[in-house]
């Protein structure tokens, strides 16, 4: 089980990224638009830099929904490999059986 503080910090980052997503996308399009004047693009870049760091989606860490483990994460299931194996062995995931060859 991961530290509660780390899981909560990540949730805070997710909420902040959602809150600032529209504003960040708007500023990015202005900053990347080559047809706009240089001053306007630079001003958009400065405004983008003034946004909170935790509002950037790259700062969000993929964590297991069950345990909060940051590594061995399956995106499709939003779960770590260890939690997946435990749930599959317990029979809580329908259709998943232990592999043997």
C-alpha positions as CSV (number, residue, x, y, z in Angstrom):
1,X,0.0,0.0,0.0
2,X,1.4,3.4,-1.0
3,X,1.7,6.3,1.3
4,X,-1.7,8.1,1.7
5,X,0.0,11.5,1.2
6,X,1.5,10.4,-2.2
7,X,-1.9,9.2,-3.4
8,X,-3.7,12.4,-2.2
9,X,-1.0,14.6,-3.8
10,X,-1.6,12.8,-7.1
11,X,-5.4,13.3,-6.8
12,X,-4.8,16.9,-6.2
13,X,-2.7,17.1,-9.3
14,X,-5.5,15.4,-11.3
15,X,-8.1,17.8,-10.2
16,X,-5.9,20.8,-10.9
17,X,-5.0,19.5,-14.3
18,X,-8.7,19.2,-15.1
19,X,-9.5,22.6,-13.8
20,X,-6.8,24.3,-15.9
21,X,-7.0,22.1,-19.0
22,X,-9.0,24.6,-21.1
23,X,-6.9,27.6,-20.2
24,X,-3.7,25.7,-20.8
25,X,-4.8,24.4,-24.2
26,X,-5.9,27.9,-25.2
27,X,-2.6,29.5,-24.2
28,X,-0.6,26.7,-26.0
29,X,-2.5,27.2,-29.3
30,X,-1.7,30.9,-29.1
31,X,1.9,30.3,-28.3
32,X,2.4,27.8,-31.1
33,X,0.5,29.8,-33.8
34,X,3.1,31.1,-36.2
35,X,0.7,33.5,-37.8
36,X,0.4,35.5,-34.6
37,X,2.8,38.3,-33.8
38,X,5.9,37.4,-31.7
39,X,4.8,39.7,-28.8
40,X,1.4,38.0,-28.5
41,X,3.0,34.6,-28.6
42,X,5.6,35.5,-26.0
43,X,2.9,37.0,-23.7
44,X,0.9,33.7,-24.0
45,X,4.1,31.8,-23.1
46,X,4.6,33.9,-20.0
47,X,1.0,33.4,-18.9
48,X,1.4,29.7,-19.5
49,X,4.5,29.7,-17.3
50,X,2.6,31.5,-14.5
51,X,0.0,28.7,-14.2
52,X,0.5,26.4,-11.3
53,X,3.1,23.6,-12.0
54,X,0.7,20.9,-10.7
55,X,-1.8,21.9,-13.4
56,X,0.4,20.3,-16.0
57,X,-0.9,16.8,-17.0
58,X,2.7,15.5,-17.2
59,X,3.0,15.7,-13.5
60,X,0.3,13.2,-12.9
61,X,1.6,9.8,-12.0
62,X,-0.2,6.6,-13.0
63,X,-1.2,4.8,-9.8
64,X,-3.1,1.7,-9.0
65,X,-6.7,2.4,-8.1
66,X,-6.7,-0.4,-5.5
67,X,-3.3,0.0,-3.8
68,X,-1.8,3.3,-5.0
69,X,1.3,1.5,-6.3
70,X,3.1,3.7,-8.9
71,X,5.0,0.9,-10.7
72,X,3.9,-2.1,-12.7
73,X,0.7,-0.2,-13.8
74,X,-1.7,-1.5,-16.5
75,X,-3.4,1.5,-18.1
76,X,-6.3,-0.5,-19.5
77,X,-7.2,-1.8,-16.1
78,X,-5.9,1.2,-14.0
79,X,-4.4,-1.4,-11.7
80,X,-0.9,-2.6,-10.7
81,X,0.3,-6.1,-11.7
82,X,0.2,-7.3,-8.1
83,X,-3.3,-6.1,-7.4
84,X,-4.4,-7.7,-10.7
85,X,-2.9,-11.0,-9.8
86,X,-4.5,-11.0,-6.3
87,X,-7.9,-10.2,-7.6
88,X,-7.6,-12.7,-10.5
89,X,-6.5,-15.5,-8.1
90,X,-9.4,-14.7,-5.8
91,X,-11.8,-15.0,-8.7
92,X,-13.0,-11.3,-8.7
93,X,-12.1,-10.7,-12.3
94,X,-14.5,-12.8,-14.6
95,X,-12.8,-14.7,-17.4
96,X,-9.3,-14.3,-16.1
97,X,-7.5,-17.5,-15.3
98,X,-4.0,-18.3,-14.3
99,X,-1.8,-19.0,-17.3
100,X,0.2,-22.2,-17.5
101,X,2.3,-23.7,-20.4
